[in-house]
Amino acid sequence: MTHPAPLVARREGLGADLAKLLGKDLLAHDFAADEDSVTVRREAIEGVMVMLRDELEYQQLMEIAGVDYPDRAERFEVVYHLLSVTRNHRLRVRVATDEATPVPTIVTVWPVAGWLEREVFDMYGVLFGGNPDLRRILTDYGFQGHPQRKDFPLTGYVEMRYSEEDKRVVYEPVRLAQDFRSFDFLSPWEGADYVLPGDEKAGGTGEAPGKGAPTPMTAKQVEKADEKAAGKAVDAEKAPPPPTPKTTDSPAQTGAGAKADKAAAKPSKDGAKAKASAKAKTPATAKAEKAPAKPRKPKAPKDSGGDA
């Protein structure tokens, strides 16, 4: 298999059958990607479809697609995708046209073609002569242009919004808030080798270009950084525990040591010795210690004068 699509057996002798059946209406027959494609005359498309359906057993029309080649005189191709249920085979039929020349409709052969032709008309602007209801089917009313043409701008021609003044949806010409930025899609992912506009400001002095934005790390650099971080984590687990902080378990350790304690125990110049000071007492405390504790007599309840 040359592509991921399911393998379909090639129909032997199809080229000879097509040449015999279509004659001058057959312009080209190609076999690519395990599928057969034929190019036929635009004016004969309706009769060709009838013969392919009745003579070669292509019973179903699966899709109609459009292709735009702006450099060609007939810039559009209409591609019909047919399926033979009895032969289990697919066939593409192509016709070429321009913006003004209509392609004959095949609604008389497959009625479902009416919807499919409307889609090609809406997206590419291809006209289909004889279509009973050739209107837009995907875009909105009043839409300008055909979105899938190669020369259609990405922003479109008009923009739609809801107007509070008119209380309805209105269409206005597209107004861009700023010009499109031009990006260099050819620069490598790791960063451009040349100085980009604005990088000269990164130098700080304005005399020489700066380094610009930081270059992203490559896959190898990321792997090395991860290994380095993992190694630091392992080293932290193997490191000895930090020393126990020093505590003051005795009063001697809070000062300058035994030497300072010995100097503090010496008598002062006036002959007084250092001794523990008595606990200060207030006059109320001293009086309470001298007087014996007497229990207080309980008070009699007051008569409220109510009923007992």
C-alpha positions in Angstrom: 0.0 0.0 0.0 1.2 3.5 -0.9 -1.3 5.3 1.3 -3.2 4.6 4.5 -6.6 4.1 2.7 -8.1 0.6 2.6 -6.7 -1.4 -0.4 -9.2 -1.7 -3.2 -8.5 -4.1 -6.0 -7.9 -2.5 -9.4 -10.5 -3.1 -12.0 -8.9 -4.9 -14.9 -9.6 -3.6 -18.4 -11.2 -0.4 -17.1 -9.1 1.8 -19.4 -10.2 0.0 -22.5 -13.8 0.0 -21.5 -13.7 3.7 -20.8 -12.1 4.5 -24.2 -14.6 2.3 -26.0 -17.6 3.7 -24.1 -16.7 7.4 -24.0 -14.8 7.9 -27.2 -14.0 11.6 -28.0 -15.5 12.7 -24.7 -12.6 11.0 -22.8 -9.7 13.4 -22.6 -7.3 11.6 -20.1 -7.2 8.5 -17.9 -4.8 8.5 -14.9 -4.1 5.8 -12.3 -2.6 7.2 -9.0 -2.8 6.3 -5.3 -4.6 3.1 -6.3 -7.5 5.0 -7.8 -8.6 5.7 -11.4 -9.3 9.3 -12.5 -10.7 10.4 -15.9 -11.0 13.8 -17.4 -13.9 14.3 -19.8 -15.3 17.2 -21.9 -17.3 19.7 -19.9 -20.3 19.7 -22.3 -20.7 15.9 -22.2 -20.6 15.4 -18.5 -24.3 14.6 -18.2 -24.2 11.9 -20.9 -20.9 10.5 -19.5 -22.5 10.1 -16.1 -25.5 8.2 -17.6 -23.1 5.8 -19.4 -20.9 5.2 -16.4 -24.0 4.5 -14.3 -25.8 2.2 -16.7 -22.9 0.5 -18.6 -20.1 0.4 -16.1 -22.2 0.0 -12.9 -21.1 3.1 -11.0 -24.4 3.4 -9.2 -23.7 6.0 -6.5 -22.5 9.6 -6.6 -20.6 10.0 -3.4 -19.3 13.6 -3.6 -18.7 16.6 -5.8 -15.6 18.7 -4.9 -14.0 21.8 -6.4 -10.3 22.6 -7.0 -8.8 26.0 -7.8 -5.7 26.4 -10.0 -5.4 30.2 -10.4 -2.6 29.9 -13.0 -4.7 28.0 -15.5 -6.9 29.6 -18.1 -9.7 27.3 -16.9 -8.8 27.7 -13.2 -11.5 25.4 -11.7 -11.9 21.6 -11.7 -15.1 19.9 -10.7 -14.4 16.4 -9.4 -17.1 13.8 -9.2 -16.5 10.8 -6.9 -18.4 7.7 -8.1 -18.8 4.3 -6.4 -19.6 0.9 -7.9 -21.4 -1.2 -5.2 -21.4 -4.3 -7.4 -17.7 -4.0 -8.4 -16.4 -2.5 -5.2 -14.6 0.2 -7.1 -14.3 4.0 -7.1 -13.8 6.3 -10.0 -13.0 10.1 -10.1 -14.4 12.1 -13.0 -13.0 15.6 -13.6 -14.1 18.5 -15.8 -12.5 22.0 -16.2 -14.2 25.3 -16.3 -13.7 29.0 -15.6 -15.6 31.7 -13.7 -18.1 32.4 -16.4 -18.7 29.1 -18.2 -21.3 26.9 -16.6 -21.0 23.2 -16.1 -24.1 21.1 -17.1 -25.9 19.9 -14.1 -26.3 16.1 -13.4 -29.4 16.5 -11.2 -31.2 14.5 -13.8 -28.9 11.6 -13.2 -28.5 11.8 -9.4 -30.9 14.2 -7.6 -28.5 14.5 -4.7 -26.2 16.4 -7.0 -28.4 19.5 -6.5 -27.0 20.0 -2.9 -23.5 19.1 -3.9 -23.4 21.5 -6.8 -24.7 24.3 -4.6 -21.8 23.7 -2.2 -19.2 24.0 -5.1 -21.0 27.1 -6.3 -20.9 28.7 -2.8 -17.2 27.9 -2.1 -15.7 28.4 -5.6 -18.3 30.3 -7.7 -18.6 27.6 -10.3 -21.9 27.9 -12.2 -24.0 24.8 -13.0 -26.4 25.2 -15.9 -29.8 23.6 -15.3 -29.6 23.3 -11.5 -33.1 24.1 -10.3 -32.0 25.8 -7.1 -28.5 27.2 -7.5 -28.2 29.3 -4.2 -25.6 29.6 -1.5 -25.8 26.8 1.0 -23.0 27.3 3.6 -22.4 31.1 3.8 -24.8 33.7 5.0 -27.1 35.9 3.0 -25.3 38.8 1.3 -21.9 37.1 1.6 -19.3 38.5 -0.8 -16.8 36.3 -2.6 -16.2 32.6 -2.5 -14.1 31.4 0.5 -12.2 28.5 -1.0 -10.7 30.4 -3.9 -7.0 30.8 -3.6 -7.2 34.6 -4.0 -9.9 35.1 -1.3 -8.4 37.1 1.6 -8.2 35.4 5.0 -10.1 38.3 6.6 -12.9 38.3 4.0 -14.4 41.5 2.6 -17.1 42.3 5.2 -17.5 41.6 8.9 -20.8 40.9 10.8 -21.8 42.3 14.1 -25.0 43.1 16.1 -25.9 46.8 16.2 -27.5 48.1 19.3 -28.7 51.1 17.4 -30.4 49.2 14.6 -31.3 46.2 16.8 -30.2 43.8 14.1 -27.2 42.2 12.5 -25.3 44.5 10.2 -22.5 44.0 7.7 -19.5 46.4 7.5 -16.3 46.5 5.6 -13.4 44.8 7.4 -11.2 47.2 9.4 -8.1 45.7 10.8 -6.9 47.3 14.1 -3.2 46.8 13.0 -1.3 45.6 10.0 -0.6 41.9 9.8 2.8 41.0 11.3 5.2 39.3 8.9 6.7 36.2 10.5 9.8 34.4 9.3 8.6 30.8 9.0 12.0 29.7 7.6 13.9 30.4 10.8 14.9 27.2 12.8 13.1 26.4 16.1 16.3 27.0 18.1 16.4 30.6 16.9 17.5 32.6 13.9 21.2 33.0 13.2 20.7 36.7 12.3 19.7 39.7 14.3 15.9 40.1 14.4 14.3 43.5 14.4 14.3 45.0 17.9 17.2 42.8 19.2 19.5 45.9 19.0 17.6 47.3 22.1 18.7 44.3 24.2 22.3 45.5 24.3 21.5 48.4 26.6 23.8 51.0 24.9 22.3 51.1 21.5 25.8 50.8 19.9 25.9 47.1 19.3 23.1 44.5 18.9 22.2 42.5 21.9 21.7 38.8 22.2 18.0 39.0 21.7 15.6 36.5 23.2 17.0 33.5 25.0 17.5 30.4 22.9 15.3 27.4 24.0 17.2 24.4 25.3 17.7 21.5 23.1 16.6 18.0 24.0 20.1 17.0 25.0 20.5 20.0 27.2 17.2 19.3 28.9 18.2 15.7 29.6 21.6 16.8 31.1 19.8 19.4 33.3 17.4 16.7 34.6 20.3 14.4 35.4 22.1 17.1 37.2 19.1 18.0 39.3 18.6 14.3 40.1 22.2 14.0 41.2 21.9 16.9 43.6 18.8 15.3 45.2 20.7 12.1 45.8 23.7 14.0 47.3 21.3 15.8 49.6 20.0 12.5 50.9 23.5 11.1 51.6 24.8 14.3 53.4 25.3 14.0 57.2 22.7 15.6 59.4 23.3 19.2 60.6 25.0 19.7 64.0 22.7 20.0 67.1 22.2 23.6 68.1 23.7 24.6 71.5 21.3 25.1 74.4 21.6 26.8 77.8 20.9 23.9 80.3 22.4 25.7 83.4 22.6 29.3 84.6 26.4 29.2 84.3 26.1 28.8 80.5 24.0 31.9 80.1 26.8 34.3 81.1 30.5 34.6 80.4 31.4 31.4 82.2 32.9 30.3 85.6 35.3 33.3 85.6 32.5 35.8 85.5 30.5 33.9 88.2 33.5 34.0 90.6 34.0 37.7 90.0 30.3 38.4 90.8 30.6 36.6 94.1 33.3 38.9 95.5 32.3 41.6 98.1 31.7 45.1 96.8 33.9 48.1 97.8 31.6 49.1 100.6 31.9 45.7 102.3 28.5 44.4 101.3 28.3 40.8 100.2 26.2 39.5 97.4 23.1 37.7 98.8 19.7 36.9 97.5 17.3 39.7 98.0 14.2 39.1 100.0 10.9 39.1 98.3 9.3 42.5 98.5 6.1 42.7 100.4 3.4 45.3 100.3 1.8 46.7 103.6 -1.4 44.9 102.7 0.4 41.6 102.3 2.2 42.0 105.7 -1.1 42.8 107.5 -2.8 39.8 106.0 0.0 37.5 107.2 -0.3 38.8 110.9 -4.1 38.7 111.1 -5.6 35.2 111.6 -7.9 34.0 109.0 -11.6 34.1 110.2 -14.4 32.6 108.2 -17.1 35.0 107.1 -20.5 34.5 108.5 -23.1 33.8 105.8 -25.6 36.5 105.2 -29.4 35.9 105.9 -31.6 36.0 102.9 -33.6 39.1 102.3 -37.4 38.9 102.6 -38.9 39.9 99.2 -42.5 40.2 100.6 -43.9 37.7 98.1 -46.0 34.6 98.7 -44.0 31.7 100.2 
